[in-house]
Amino acid sequence: MTPKAPLEDFSDANIEITEPLTHAVGIEGVYHSMEPAIKAMGLARTAKLMTKINHKEGFDCMSCAWPDPDHRKIAEFCENGAKAVTWEATPLKIERSFWQEHSISSLEDKTEYWLGMQGRLIEPVYKAQGSDHYEPISWDEAYAKIADHLNGLAHPNEAAFYTSGRASNEAAFVYQLMSRVLGTNNLPDCSNMCHESTGTAMQHTVGIGKSTVSYNDFAKADLIIIMGQNPGTNHPRMLTALHEAKQHGARIVAVNPLPEAGLIGYKDPQSVKGYLGKATQIADQFLKIRSGGDMALLQAISKRVLDAEAEYPGEVLDHDFIAQHCDGFEAFASHMANLDEREVEQATGLPAAEIDELADHYLSSERVIICWAMGITQHRKGVDTIREIINLLLLRGNIGKPGAGASPVRGHSNVQGDRTMGVWEQMPDSFLDALGKEFNFDPPRDHGVDAVHGIRALNEGKIKVWMSLGGNLVGAISDTHLAESAMRKTRLSVQLSTKLNRSHVVTGEEALILPVLGRTEVDEQATGPQYITVEDSVCAVHASHGQVPPISDQVRSETAIVAGIAHATFGDRHGIDWQAMIRDYDVIRDHISRVVPGCEDYNEKTRRRDGFILPNGPRDSRTFNTETGKARITVNELEPVECPPGRLILQTVRSHDQFNTTIYSLNDRYRGIKKGRYVVFVHPDDLADLGLTDGQTVDIFSEWKDEPDRVLRGFRTVAFPTARGCAAAYFPEANVLIPLDSTALESNTPVSKAVVVRLEPSSVPAGVGRPITV
């Protein structure tokens, strides 16, 4: 029986709060994977899809970019992967009557959860200027409207083309080509808001903005340090790799302000012990660090390494590696000699003994991997913090050998592939030269806007057309009210989407929603069923094949839609055969093979059962494509987060039943939250110091320079064992508190993990629907 969409929206009126869990997965994870899937899709459809997810002849999971092992299990997915499949492959549809019954203004007060629960988008719809309703429109009419707007621009930079990390390599390649044929590098993407700090730091220090490890390196490591990351929720399959590493003797250290269940204990759902036995302890040491203190911690560890070398000359540092492959060591060593341990303790909130223990782990390990995610990247000094990760690894030669390296863990399934395919506002001239040669045109060279600069340009009226290949920008970006106001200033907003989200109800003067195939669905074109390709966190590229019929005969693939828009806009300009790219994706892959470095013979390589691995100089040969031709050990100045008395440092986090802005349910099982999201997690001692109590309703004020406070009202306090002086609230609800101008140095990533806030008792009762914001 097809499930029904909810009529009423949801509130926190019946919220339940219990103690947080101390282990992840186990039988509970299996139940919470399969129960909603069977309920929504039925047993047969569930079995078909769940046995094909992440398999070599199946489809790639859309919920994270964690790499696949060489030998796949029958159930090669995690709880949130199952939920992502259920979310996409539901038979529930948004019928034509929905648009007649719901004005756009009536949808503006709906939660992300309610919007997503309405079902799949099944036909193109259009909002005319002055109208408050979407109405069905044909594909040809939709393409013509987009083409008229693009061809009518005074300058190509009046358009911007945003990309979500779920887009395939084929769609991304055609999308960036369309943008550059138009004449603009305005290609903001979701990387700008998550791992841009990683790319900036690693490109400078090791010459590539990607992981320098493979999947198999985890089982070979002596020590794995996990920083600013919650694998139990955001990429749970990583727990399997960590479990296997533990079995091979690795020690694991977790560094995080919040004690996350997946970093404490793990019950393998594919073993009997995972059901009946005790959880495997994951973290041998858990450093509950003050938010923003990671850079100080890393410098303190590096100083201890240098001190140990001074005590035992020639026995600690990898002198041969440093001499042959690195520069900057002397300046770094001189800088570290002046590190103030009191400043380190204040920045980290950690006693010296805990830092000493981590240093001992590092010094006694020959092969070390350091992993990180947005708990590192979304800080003002995020780029410098990642440079310090690289510094620490380089001191003992922990790059370019088995079981060692830098491992940024991407959250979106193909965000790394999008960048490889050219979705970046500042691609190097070498890529643009190859693209121009392949398609006989001169690509623009001026850098375009990223996500933050794009919102600013929208607000200033400089961008007239905003197109989004997937994603939910106004839901995901910082400074929610400003972002929404800016988006409403466009002449035309276009969304390519599978389901409704906030960006569909915050529109330009005109708006289009174009329904796309899900990754689970068969993509049938003129030459037969097509496959797409993706790149995971360790540079592995492989094919993904849809498995079930499309939800509607009116949905089209992202690749076909983008090429269709390009054909309508440009015709045969430059002799580019856009329609051939729709008929047969091999045509696109042939183009990729001649433009994208490392993708030679792309059609042949992606047809291999295991795909292929992109070249990676630091990992493969200890070669570093930097300005100096060497890995760069850098000097970075500490800048601890300043938090006045009576204030807290707030970070935004996802709940367990969530993927980016997609909310699968109102539960956060591991943190003990059920039937609600409008909460703020605070240490019980901090609550007491602030004169507040557990369960009290508060208003959250963010303080930024001399600007008026941003306010989020009607949130419930939850006493939680986070680091002292820190707090956490859910993304995207708390995005309203983050100023658009509060960004990381160099990368321009929103500083979502270091928002200085004060809490005040609220006059707004909890559980009354969407929180009131000012």
C-alpha positions in Angstrom: 0.0 0.0 0.0 1.4 3.4 -1.0 2.1 5.6 2.1 0.2 8.9 2.5 1.7 12.3 2.8 1.0 14.1 6.1 -1.5 16.9 5.9 -0.4 18.7 9.1 3.0 19.9 9.9 5.0 18.9 12.9 6.0 20.5 16.2 8.0 19.7 19.3 5.0 19.5 21.5 5.5 15.9 22.3 9.3 15.9 22.4 10.9 13.1 24.4 14.5 13.3 25.8 16.4 10.3 27.2 20.0 9.6 28.0 22.4 9.5 25.0 23.6 6.1 23.8 27.1 4.9 24.2 27.3 2.6 21.1 26.2 2.7 17.5 24.4 0.3 15.2 23.7 -3.2 16.5 20.2 -4.7 16.1 18.6 -1.3 16.7 20.4 0.0 13.6 19.1 -3.0 11.5 15.6 -2.4 12.7 15.7 1.4 12.0 17.0 0.7 8.6 14.5 -1.9 7.5 11.3 -0.9 9.3 10.8 2.4 7.4 12.0 0.9 4.1 9.5 -2.0 4.2 6.7 0.3 5.4 7.3 2.9 2.6 8.4 0.6 -0.3 7.1 -2.9 0.4 9.2 -6.0 0.9 10.0 -6.8 -2.7 11.1 -3.3 -3.7 13.2 -3.1 -0.4 14.9 -6.4 -1.1 15.7 -5.5 -4.7 17.3 -2.1 -3.8 19.0 -3.0 -0.6 20.9 -5.9 -2.2 22.1 -3.6 -5.0 23.2 -0.6 -3.0 27.0 -0.1 -3.3 27.5 -3.4 -5.2 29.6 -3.6 -8.3 26.6 -4.1 -10.7 24.3 -2.0 -8.6 24.0 1.7 -7.7 26.1 4.0 -5.6 24.6 5.1 -2.3 23.7 8.8 -2.4 24.1 9.4 1.4 27.9 9.6 1.7 31.2 9.3 -0.1 32.7 6.6 2.1 34.7 4.2 -0.2 33.8 0.6 -0.9 35.9 -2.4 0.2 37.3 -4.8 -2.4 35.0 -7.6 -1.2 31.4 -6.5 -0.6 29.0 -7.9 1.9 25.5 -8.8 1.0 24.3 -5.8 3.0 26.9 -3.2 1.9 25.0 -0.2 3.3 24.4 1.6 6.6 21.3 2.8 8.4 21.3 6.2 6.9 22.1 4.8 3.4 18.9 2.6 3.7 17.0 5.7 4.8 18.3 7.7 1.8 17.2 5.0 -0.6 13.8 4.8 1.1 13.5 8.6 0.8 14.3 8.6 -2.9 12.6 5.4 -4.0 9.3 5.9 -2.2 6.3 5.4 -4.5 4.6 8.4 -3.0 4.1 11.2 -5.6 3.2 14.9 -5.5 0.2 14.8 -7.8 -1.0 17.8 -9.8 -3.7 18.6 -7.3 -1.0 19.5 -4.7 0.0 22.6 -6.7 -3.6 23.7 -6.9 -4.3 23.2 -3.2 -1.1 24.8 -1.9 0.1 28.3 -2.7 3.8 29.0 -2.5 3.2 31.4 0.4 1.3 28.8 2.3 4.3 26.5 2.0 6.8 29.0 3.3 5.9 28.2 6.9 6.3 24.4 6.4 9.3 22.6 7.9 11.9 20.8 5.8 10.6 17.6 7.2 7.0 18.2 6.1 8.1 19.3 2.6 10.2 16.2 2.0 7.4 13.9 3.3 5.1 15.0 0.4 6.6 12.6 -2.0 8.5 12.6 -5.3 8.3 15.4 -7.9 6.9 13.9 -11.1 6.4 16.7 -13.7 7.9 20.1 -14.4 6.1 23.0 -12.8 6.4 26.8 -13.3 5.7 29.8 -11.2 4.9 32.9 -13.4 5.8 36.4 -12.3 3.2 37.7 -9.9 1.7 34.2 -9.3 1.6 32.4 -6.0 1.2 29.0 -7.4 3.3 26.5 -9.4 1.5 25.1 -12.5 2.5 22.2 -14.7 4.5 23.0 -17.8 6.0 20.9 -20.6 9.6 20.2 -20.9 10.0 22.1 -24.1 8.3 25.2 -22.6 10.5 24.9 -19.5 13.7 24.7 -21.6 12.5 27.7 -23.7 11.9 29.9 -20.7 15.4 29.1 -19.3 17.0 29.8 -22.7 15.1 33.1 -23.1 16.4 34.3 -19.7 20.0 33.1 -20.3 20.2 34.6 -23.8 18.6 37.8 -22.6 21.3 38.6 -19.9 23.3 41.8 -20.2 26.4 39.8 -19.2 27.0 36.0 -18.7 28.0 36.7 -15.0 24.4 37.6 -14.4 23.8 33.8 -14.2 25.1 31.3 -11.6 25.0 27.5 -11.6 25.0 25.9 -8.2 25.7 22.2 -7.8 24.9 19.6 -5.1 27.4 16.8 -4.4 24.9 14.1 -5.5 25.2 15.0 -9.2 27.0 12.4 -11.3 30.3 13.0 -13.1 28.5 13.1 -16.4 25.9 15.7 -15.3 28.6 17.8 -13.6 30.8 17.8 -16.6 28.0 18.9 -18.9 26.8 21.5 -16.4 30.2 23.2 -16.1 30.5 23.1 -19.9 27.2 24.8 -20.3 28.2 27.5 -17.8 31.5 28.2 -19.5 30.0 28.2 -23.0 27.6 30.8 -21.7 30.7 32.7 -20.6 30.8 32.5 -16.8 32.7 30.7 -14.1 29.9 31.3 -11.6 29.9 27.7 -10.4 29.3 27.7 -6.6 28.8 24.3 -5.1 28.2 22.6 -1.8 32.0 22.1 -1.3 32.1 25.9 -0.6 30.2 25.2 2.6 31.8 22.1 3.8 35.3 21.0 2.6 36.6 24.1 0.8 39.0 24.6 3.7 40.4 21.2 3.0 41.0 21.8 -0.6 42.6 25.2 0.1 45.0 23.9 2.7 45.9 20.6 1.0 46.5 22.1 -2.4 48.9 24.6 -0.9 50.8 22.0 1.3 50.7 18.7 -0.7 49.5 19.8 -4.1 46.2 18.0 -4.2 42.9 18.7 -2.3 42.0 15.1 -1.8 42.7 12.2 0.6 46.2 10.6 0.4 45.0 7.2 1.7 43.1 4.3 0.2 40.4 2.2 1.9 42.9 -0.6 2.6 45.3 1.8 4.5 42.9 1.9 7.5 43.6 -1.8 8.3 47.4 -1.1 8.1 47.5 1.9 10.4 49.0 1.9 13.9 47.0 5.0 14.9 43.9 6.7 13.5 43.1 10.1 14.8 39.5 11.3 14.1 38.9 15.0 14.4 35.7 17.0 14.2 33.8 14.1 12.8 30.8 11.9 13.7 31.0 8.8 11.6 28.2 7.0 13.4 25.7 9.4 11.9 27.3 11.0 8.9 29.1 8.0 7.3 28.4 4.9 9.4 30.1 2.5 7.1 33.4 4.0 8.3 32.7 2.2 11.6 33.3 -1.1 9.8 36.7 0.1 8.6 37.6 1.4 12.1 36.4 -1.9 13.6 38.6 -3.9 11.2 41.5 -1.5 12.1 41.1 -2.3 15.7 41.2 -6.0 15.0 44.5 -5.4 13.3 45.9 -3.7 16.3 45.3 0.0 15.6 44.7 2.5 18.3 42.0 5.1 17.7 41.8 8.6 19.2 38.7 10.8 18.9 38.9 14.5 19.1 35.4 16.2 19.3 33.5 18.6 21.6 30.5 16.1 21.7 30.8 12.5 22.9 29.3 10.8 19.8 28.0 7.2 20.2 29.7 5.9 17.1 33.1 7.0 18.4 32.5 5.3 21.8 31.3 1.9 20.9 30.2 -0.2 17.8 28.2 -3.3 17.4 28.8 -4.9 14.0 25.3 -5.6 12.5 26.7 -8.3 10.3 28.1 -10.5 13.0 26.5 -12.5 15.8 28.6 -10.6 18.4 27.1 -7.4 17.0 23.7 -8.6 18.2 24.5 -10.5 21.4 27.8 -9.3 22.6 29.2 -6.1 24.1 30.0 -3.2 21.9 33.6 -2.9 20.6 35.3 0.1 22.1 36.2 2.4 19.2 38.1 5.2 20.8 41.1 4.3 23.0 41.2 8.0 23.9 38.5 10.6 23.6 39.6 14.2 23.9 36.5 16.4 24.5 38.0 19.5 23.0 36.7 23.0 23.2 35.2 24.0 19.9 37.9 25.7 17.8 40.8 24.3 19.9 42.0 21.8 17.3 44.7 23.9 15.8 46.2 24.5 19.3 46.1 20.8 20.0 47.9 19.9 16.8 50.6 22.5 17.4 51.1 21.1 21.0 51.5 17.6 19.6 54.0 18.8 17.0 56.0 20.6 19.7 56.2 17.4 21.7 57.4 15.6 18.6 60.1 18.2 18.2 61.0 18.1 21.9 61.3 14.3 21.7 63.7 14.7 18.7 65.8 17.1 20.7 66.0 14.5 23.5 66.7 11.6 21.2 68.4 13.1 18.1 67.8 11.2 14.9 65.3 8.8 16.4 62.0 10.7 16.1 61.7 12.8 13.0 61.9 11.2 9.5 64.9 13.3 8.5 65.3 11.6 5.1 61.7 12.3 4.1 61.9 15.9 5.4 65.1 16.6 3.5 64.0 15.0 0.3 60.4 15.9 0.1 59.6 18.9 2.4 60.4 22.6 2.8 59.8 25.0 5.6 60.9 22.8 8.5 63.4 25.2 10.0 60.9 28.1 10.2 58.3 25.7 11.6 60.6 24.4 14.3 61.6 27.9 15.3 57.9 28.9 15.6 57.0 25.9 17.7 59.7 26.6 20.2 57.7 29.6 21.3 54.3 27.9 21.7 52.6 29.0 24.9 51.3 25.9 26.7 48.9 28.1 28.8 47.3 29.4 25.6 47.0 25.8 24.4 45.2 24.7 27.5 42.9 27.7 27.3 42.1 27.1 23.6 41.6 23.4 23.9 40.1 23.1 27.4 42.2 20.0 27.8 44.7 19.2 30.6 48.3 18.7 29.6 48.2 15.0 30.6 45.6 14.3 27.9 47.7 16.1 25.3 50.8 14.2 26.5 48.9 10.9 26.1 48.0 11.7 22.5 51.6 12.7 21.8 52.8 9.4 23.2 50.3 7.5 20.9 51.7 9.5 17.9 55.3 9.0 18.8 54.9 5.2 19.3 53.2 4.7 15.9 54.9 4.2 12.6 51.8 4.6 10.5 49.3 7.3 11.3 46.1 8.4 9.5 44.4 11.6 10.5 40.7 11.9 9.5 38.6 15.0 9.7 35.3 16.6 8.5 33.4 19.8 9.1 34.2 20.1 12.8 37.6 21.2 11.4 36.8 22.9 8.2 34.0 25.3 9.4 36.1 27.5 11.6 37.7 30.9 10.9 41.1 29.2 11.1 40.0 26.0 9.4 42.5 26.2 6.6 45.4 26.8 9.0 44.1 23.9 11.2 44.3 21.5 8.3 47.8 22.8 7.5 48.7 21.8 11.0 47.3 18.3 10.4 49.6 18.1 7.4 52.6 19.5 9.4 52.1 16.8 12.0 51.9 14.0 9.4 55.0 15.3 7.5 57.2 15.4 10.6 57.3 11.6 10.8 56.8 10.8 7.1 53.2 9.8 7.4 52.2 10.6 3.8 52.9 8.3 0.9 53.4 5.0 2.8 50.9 2.2 3.5 48.7 2.8 6.5 49.4 6.5 6.7 48.1 9.8 5.4 45.6 12.6 5.4 42.0 11.5 5.1 39.3 14.3 4.7 36.0 12.4 4.8 33.5 13.8 2.4 29.8 13.8 3.4 28.1 13.9 0.0 28.3 11.0 -2.4 30.0 12.7 -5.4 31.1 16.1 -4.1 34.7 15.2 -4.9 33.8 14.0 -8.4 32.0 17.3 -9.2 35.2 19.2 -8.5 37.2 16.8 -10.6 34.8 17.4 -13.5 35.3 21.1 -13.3 32.6 22.4 -11.0 34.6 25.1 -9.3 34.6 28.8 -9.7 38.4 29.0 -10.1 39.5 26.0 -12.2 43.2 26.2 -13.3 44.1 27.4 -16.8 45.3 23.9 -17.7 41.8 22.6 -17.3 40.2 25.5 -19.2 42.7 25.1 -22.0 41.8 21.5 -22.5 38.1 22.3 -22.3 38.4 25.0 -24.9 40.5 22.8 -27.2 38.0 20.0 -26.9 34.9 22.1 -27.7 36.4 24.9 -29.9 35.7 27.9 -27.7 37.6 30.2 -25.3 36.4 29.6 -21.8 36.2 32.6 -19.4 39.2 33.0 -17.2 37.9 35.4 -14.5 37.0 33.6 -11.3 33.3 33.3 -10.5 31.3 33.4 -7.3 31.3 30.8 -4.6 28.2 30.1 -2.5 28.7 32.9 0.0 29.8 35.4 -2.7 26.8 34.2 -4.8 24.3 35.1 -2.1 26.0 38.5 -1.7 25.8 39.0 -5.5 22.1 38.0 -5.5 21.4 40.4 -2.7 23.1 43.2 -4.7 21.0 42.4 -7.7 24.0 41.3 -9.8 22.7 37.8 -10.5 19.4 37.5 -12.5 19.3 33.7 -13.1 20.1 31.1 -10.4 20.1 27.5 -11.4 20.6 24.6 -8.9 21.6 21.1 -10.0 20.2 19.4 -6.9 20.7 20.7 -3.4 18.9 23.2 -1.2 21.1 26.3 -1.0 18.8 28.6 1.0 18.3 25.8 3.5 22.1 24.9 3.7 23.8 28.4 3.6 24.4 30.6 6.5 22.4 33.7 7.4 19.1 32.2 6.5 17.0 35.4 6.3 19.6 37.3 4.2 19.9 34.3 1.9 16.1 34.0 1.4 15.8 37.7 0.8 18.6 37.6 -1.8 17.1 34.6 -3.7 13.8 36.4 -4.0 15.6 39.2 -6.0 16.3 36.9 -8.9 14.4 37.1 -12.2 14.4 33.3 -12.5 15.3 30.5 -10.1 15.5 26.9 -11.4 15.8 23.8 -9.3 16.6 20.3 -10.5 15.3 18.0 -7.7 13.8 14.7 -6.7 11.7 16.1 -3.7 10.5 19.3 -2.3 12.7 21.4 0.0 13.0 25.0 1.3 14.6 26.3 -2.0 11.4 25.5 -3.9 9.3 27.9 -1.8 11.9 30.7 -1.7 11.9 31.7 -5.4 12.8 34.3 -7.9 10.2 36.4 -9.7 9.7 33.3 -12.0 10.6 29.8 -10.9 10.9 26.3 -12.3 11.1 23.0 -10.6 12.4 20.2 -12.9 11.9 16.7 -11.6 15.0 14.4 -11.9 15.6 10.7 -11.8 16.8 9.2 -8.6 20.0 7.2 -8.5 18.0 4.1 -7.9 16.0 4.5 -11.1 16.8 3.2 -14.6 18.0 5.9 -17.0 16.7 4.9 -20.4 17.9 7.0 -23.4 17.8 6.5 -27.1 20.7 4.1 -27.1 19.4 2.1 -24.2 19.9 2.1 -20.4 22.7 4.5 -19.3 25.1 4.3 -16.3 26.7 7.2 -14.5 29.9 7.5 -12.6 31.0 8.9 -9.2 34.2 9.5 -7.2 34.4 8.6 -3.6 36.6 10.0 -0.7 39.7 8.1 -1.7 39.7 9.0 -5.5 38.1 5.7 -6.6 35.8 6.2 -9.6 33.1 3.6 -10.4 29.8 3.1 -12.3 26.3 3.3 -10.8 23.4 1.6 -12.5 19.7 2.4 -11.7 17.6 -0.6 -10.7 13.9 0.2 -10.7 11.6 2.0 -13.2 11.3 5.8 -12.9 8.6 7.2 -10.6 7.0 8.9 -13.7 7.4 9.1 -17.4 7.9 12.9 -17.0 11.1 12.7 -14.9 14.4 13.0 -16.7 18.0 12.4 -15.7 20.1 15.3 -14.5 22.4 14.7 -17.4 19.6 14.9 -20.0 18.1 18.0 -18.4 21.3 20.0 -18.4 22.1 19.0 -22.0 18.6 19.8 -23.0 18.8 23.3 -21.5 22.2 23.8 -23.2 20.8 22.7 -26.6 17.8 25.1 -26.2 20.1 27.9 -25.2 23.0 27.5 -27.6 21.8 25.4 -30.5 24.8 24.2 -32.5 27.0 27.1 -31.2 30.7 26.0 -31.3 29.5 22.8 -33.0 28.7 21.1 -29.7 26.2 18.2 -30.1 24.3 18.4 -26.9 21.7 16.0 -28.1 24.3 13.3 -28.8 25.2 13.6 -25.1 21.6 12.9 -24.1 21.3 9.9 -26.5 24.5 8.2 -25.3 26.5 9.1 -22.1 29.6 7.5 -23.7 29.8 10.7 -25.8 30.2 12.7 -22.6 32.7 10.2 -21.2 34.8 10.5 -24.4 34.9 14.2 -23.9 35.9 13.7 -20.2 38.8 11.4 -21.3 40.3 14.2 -23.3 39.7 17.1 -20.8 40.0 15.8 -17.2 43.5 14.7 -16.0 43.7 11.1 -14.9 40.5 10.2 -16.9 42.1 8.9 -20.1 40.2 6.0 -21.6 37.3 6.9 -19.3 34.7 4.7 -21.0 36.9 1.6 -20.7 38.1 2.3 -17.2 34.6 2.9 -15.8 33.3 -0.3 -17.4 35.8 -2.3 -15.3 34.0 -4.2 -12.5 36.0 -2.3 -9.8 36.3 1.0 -11.7 39.7 2.7 -11.3 41.7 4.9 -9.0 42.6 8.5 -10.0 46.3 9.3 -9.8 47.4 10.9 -6.5 51.0 12.2 -6.4 51.4 12.3 -2.5 50.0 8.9 -2.1 51.4 7.1 -5.1 54.9 8.5 -5.4 55.5 11.1 -2.8 55.4 13.8 -5.4 53.9 17.2 -4.5 52.5 19.5 -7.1 53.0 22.7 -5.0 54.7 26.0 -5.8 58.0 24.6 -4.6 57.6 21.0 -5.8 57.8 19.8 -2.2 55.4 19.2 0.6 55.2 22.4 2.6 55.6 22.5 6.4 54.0 25.8 7.3 53.9 28.4 10.0 50.4 29.3 11.2 49.5 31.8 13.9 47.1 30.6 16.6 43.8 32.6 16.9 41.6 31.0 19.6 37.9 31.6 19.5 37.2 34.6 21.8 34.1 33.9 24.0 33.2 36.6 26.6 31.9 35.5 30.0 28.3 34.3 30.0 28.5 33.2 26.4 28.9 29.9 24.7 30.5 28.7 21.5 27.8 27.0 19.5 28.2 24.6 16.6 25.6 23.3 14.2 25.2 19.5 13.9 23.1 17.0 12.1 20.7 14.7 13.9 21.1 11.0 13.3 18.0 10.7 11.1 19.3 13.4 8.7 21.3 13.8 5.5 22.4 17.4 4.9 19.1 19.4 5.0 17.0 16.3 4.4 15.2 15.2 7.6 14.2 11.5 7.6 12.5 11.7 11.0 12.3 14.0 14.1 14.5 11.5 16.1 18.2 11.7 17.0 18.4 8.3 18.6 22.1 8.4 19.6 21.7 11.7 21.4 18.5 10.7 23.1 16.1 13.1 21.3 12.8 11.8 19.9 9.9 13.7 18.2 11.7 17.1 18.1 14.5 19.2 16.8 14.2 22.6 18.5 16.8 22.0 21.2 20.2 23.3 22.3 22.7 21.0 23.9 24.6 22.5 26.8 26.8 21.1 29.5 24.9 20.9 32.8 27.5 23.0 34.7 27.2 25.7 32.0 23.4 25.7 32.4 23.9 26.2 36.1 26.4 29.0 35.7 24.0 30.7 33.3 21.1 30.4 35.8 19.2 28.0 33.5 17.8 24.6 34.0 17.6 21.4 31.9 14.4 21.5 29.8 14.0 25.3 30.0 12.8 27.2 26.9 15.4 29.8 25.8 16.1 32.3 23.1 19.5 32.0 21.4 21.2 35.2 20.4 24.3 35.2 18.2 26.7 38.1 18.6 28.8 39.2 15.7 30.9 42.3 15.8 28.7 45.4 16.0 25.8 44.0 14.0 22.3 43.5 15.6 21.9 40.2 17.3 20.4 37.3 15.3 17.8 35.5 17.4 16.3 32.0 17.4 13.4 31.8 19.8 11.7 29.0 21.7 14.4 26.3 21.9 14.6 23.8 24.7 17.8 23.3 26.7 19.2 19.7 26.9 21.8 19.0 29.5 24.4 17.1 27.6 28.0 16.1 28.3 29.6 18.3 25.7 32.8 20.2 26.3 32.5 23.1 28.8 31.8 26.4 27.3 30.3 24.8 24.2 26.8 24.3 22.8 25.2 22.6 19.8 22.0 23.0 17.8 20.7 21.3 14.7 21.5 22.4 11.1 19.7 23.8 9.2 17.5 25.4 11.8 20.5 27.2 13.5 21.9 28.6 10.2 19.9 31.8 11.0 22.5 32.5 13.7 25.5 32.5 11.4 26.4 35.8 9.7 27.1 35.6 6.0 30.3 37.4 6.5 31.5 35.0 9.2 33.7 32.8 7.1 37.0 30.9 7.2 40.1 32.7 6.1 41.1 31.9 2.6 38.4 29.3 1.9 35.3 31.5 2.6 33.5 28.6 4.2 30.8 29.6 6.7 32.0 29.4 10.3 29.2 27.1 11.4 31.2 25.5 14.3 32.1 28.6 16.2 29.1 30.9 16.7 29.3 33.0 19.9 25.9 32.9 21.5 24.1 33.9 24.7 21.0 32.1 26.0 18.2 33.9 27.7 14.9 32.6 29.2 12.2 32.7 26.5 8.7 34.0 26.6 7.9 31.8 23.6 6.5 28.4 24.6 8.3 25.3 23.2 6.6 23.0 20.8 4.5 25.5 18.8 5.8 24.7 15.3 8.7 26.4 13.5 10.8 28.6 15.9 10.4 32.3 15.6 13.5 34.1 14.3 14.5 37.7 14.1 
